[in-house]
Amino acid sequence: MSHVDRRRRTSGCSAAVALAVLLGVLTAPVVAVAHPGGGLMPPHARFSADDEVVTIEWTAPPDDAAHIGEAVGILPAGTMEAFLIGPPEALPTDDEVRALAASAELERYLLDHVEVRQDGRRCDGAVTPSPAFLDAGAVFTFRCPERVAEVDVRITILQDQDPRYDTFGVDGTVWTVLFTAAQPEHRWDATAAAGDEPTVPLALLAAAGVLALLLGAWLVLLPRLRRVRRGPRTYGVTGVRRRARRSRSARRRSRPPVRVP
């Protein structure tokens, strides 16, 4: 391998390593909240409160919601895998999804795995799964003894199937929590979510953070990528001869003049 080829290969490897490190940094926070179904984001639970009632809007990727359908015995085994790897004919029909949403088994499962307590007292819960449960999830309502200020929320959906499952909790403000098997319960301050001051949506903050990381990484990698793309100059036989002539001419010009006595 020539010196020129070695330089080109080294530059290319350096750029590849830098790009791999960048992708690792950008995807690390996402992988940290990944779930066994194979998607990039876990199920979400959005909280709101009105007087004594806490509302939780729960949604999940279709493969995760299908996993629940399998767990309660309504959808056949292999439905979750059909969303990930196929075959398409194994996906549930609209009638099967509606049957799952209307089933007492699903209602019982959801209420067993979501709980709201106020001052240690459990709030009465109800859940309404969407007819399109795999796409739209379900809405929980919990009626507490008193007007809601702070409540303790516990979510363990799907953790009985695999403890790696998480649920992302949001309330429309910058407040976020992650319900995990190690920490399935968090306290939520409904008064902060109901404040008059405007808040920045979580999605907007996340998008701004990702864009800032991408811009910074691009500015760092751009000079290196340009060098790799250009690469070191190579010359054919004619070019080598031309460079040799220029070099000889430069040496002759740099010699001191010979004086004749």
Helices and strands as residue ranges (DSSP letters): H 3-32, E 44-50, E 53-59, H 62-71, H 79-85, G 88-90, H 94-101, H 104-112, E 114-118, E 121-122, E 124-129, H 133-136, E 138-143, E 150-155, E 167-170, E 176-179, E 185-189, H 190-193, H 202-230, H 237-254
